[in-house]
Amino acid sequence: MSDNPKTNIEHQAEIIYVTKAKISCDGGGGSLGHPKVYLDLSAAGSIDCPYCGRHFVKHHGSDH
């Protein structure tokens, strides 16, 4: 591990609150995106995108 603070930056996943239990993620689309994946939050209420690491959280009071 380096002592240089610029190389020790921790990447924090973007947290996205959603109202649906089944969502899709394409990493933001365009040339910086990734293939579209469909994710199901119904079991745990949250899930991470396996490509970009975005953390999706189902907002309380949303559909089942």
N, C-alpha and C positions, 0 to 999 in steps of 0.2 A: 504494500500500500504506500502511496506517495504522501509526503507531507505538504505538497503543494495544494492549497485550498481550491484552486481552479480545477484540479483533477479529482477532487473528492466530493464534487457536487452530487448530491443524491437526487435522483429523478423522482419527483412525486407524480403519481398517476393523477390524471384529470378525473374529477368526480362529476358524474352527470346524473342528475335526478330525473327519473322518468315516471310516467303515469301508467304505462302498459307493462304487462308481465313478459311479453315477447317483443324484442326489439332487434334492430340490426345495427351493425357498426361497419363503417368503411374507412375509418381512420381520418375522416375529415374530407375525403374525396380528393379528386384531382391527382396531380402527380405525386403528392406527398402522402396519399392514402394507401390502403391495402385492399385485398379482395374483400368483398362484403361477406360478413358472417352474421348468422342469426343466433341470438342468445336468448335463453329462457331464464327469467328471474323468479319464476313462481315457486321454486323449491326453497331457496335461501333468502330471497328478497334482494340479493345483490349478486353481481358477477363481474369478473374482469375479462376484457377482450383479450383473447390469446395472441393477437398480433400487436396491438399498440399499448395494451395495458390500461386503457381507460377503465375506470371503475364505475359501473352503472348501479344505481341504488333506486329501488322502487319507492316512490314517495308514499307515505302513509295516507290512507283514505282513497287510494286509487283503485282501479278495477282489479279483479281477481285474476 
